[in-house]
């Protein structure tokens, strides 16, 4: 397979690292595995129920979690394709 050199695009893997740890983007996060069925997430909002004073951060859009914080940091950041100049 042939590819143009230099490459025009790259996929940034920074979404896998925690932006809140010190220094930022150096600590890998854990892939998030939902502990409930998909339909259970955000059900409170759908039905107009206020369960917690502060939302937990869990949602169906969460991809990674960092347990080094209290409460844990839930990341919804997806891979980003970056155009190289």
TADAQUI-V533202 format. One record per residue. N is the residue number from 1. RES is the residue in one letter. SS is DSSP state (alpha for helix, beta for strand, coil for the rest). OMEGA is omega in radians with two decimals (NA if undefined). Layout:
((N RES SS OMEGA) (N RES SS OMEGA))
This chain:
((1 X coil 3.12) (2 X coil 3.09) (3 X coil 3.09) (4 X coil 3.09) (5 X coil -0.17) (6 X coil -3.12) (7 X coil 3.12) (8 X coil -3.08) (9 X beta 3.03) (10 X beta 3.08) (11 X beta -3.13) (12 X beta 3.13) (13 X coil -3.12) (14 X alpha 3.13) (15 X alpha -3.14) (16 X alpha -3.05) (17 X beta -3.04) (18 X coil 3.10) (19 X coil -3.09) (20 X coil 3.13) (21 X coil -3.11) (22 X coil -0.11) (23 X coil -3.08) (24 X coil 3.05) (25 X coil 3.07) (26 X coil -3.11) (27 X coil 3.14) (28 X beta 3.09) (29 X coil 3.13) (30 X beta 3.04) (31 X beta -3.07) (32 X coil 3.06) (33 X coil -3.11) (34 X coil 3.12) (35 X coil 3.11) (36 X coil 3.05) (37 X coil -3.10) (38 X alpha -3.09) (39 X alpha -3.12) (40 X alpha -3.13) (41 X coil 3.13) (42 X coil 3.12) (43 X alpha -3.14) (44 X alpha -3.13) (45 X alpha -3.11) (46 X alpha -3.09) (47 X alpha 3.11) (48 X coil -3.14) (49 X coil 3.07) (50 X coil -3.08) (51 X coil -3.09) (52 X coil 3.07) (53 X coil 3.10) (54 X coil 3.09) (55 X coil -3.08) (56 X coil -3.08) (57 X coil 3.11) (58 X coil 3.02) (59 X coil -3.14) (60 X coil -3.11) (61 X coil -3.11) (62 X coil 3.13) (63 X coil -3.10) (64 X beta 3.13) (65 X beta 3.07) (66 X beta -3.10) (67 X coil -3.12) (68 X coil -3.10) (69 X coil 3.08) (70 X coil -0.03) (71 X coil 3.13) (72 X coil 3.11) (73 X beta 3.12) (74 X beta -3.08) (75 X beta 3.06) (76 X coil -3.12) (77 X coil 3.13) (78 X coil 3.08) (79 X coil -3.12) (80 X beta 3.07) (81 X beta -3.07) (82 X beta 3.09) (83 X beta -3.14) (84 X coil 3.14) (85 X coil NA))
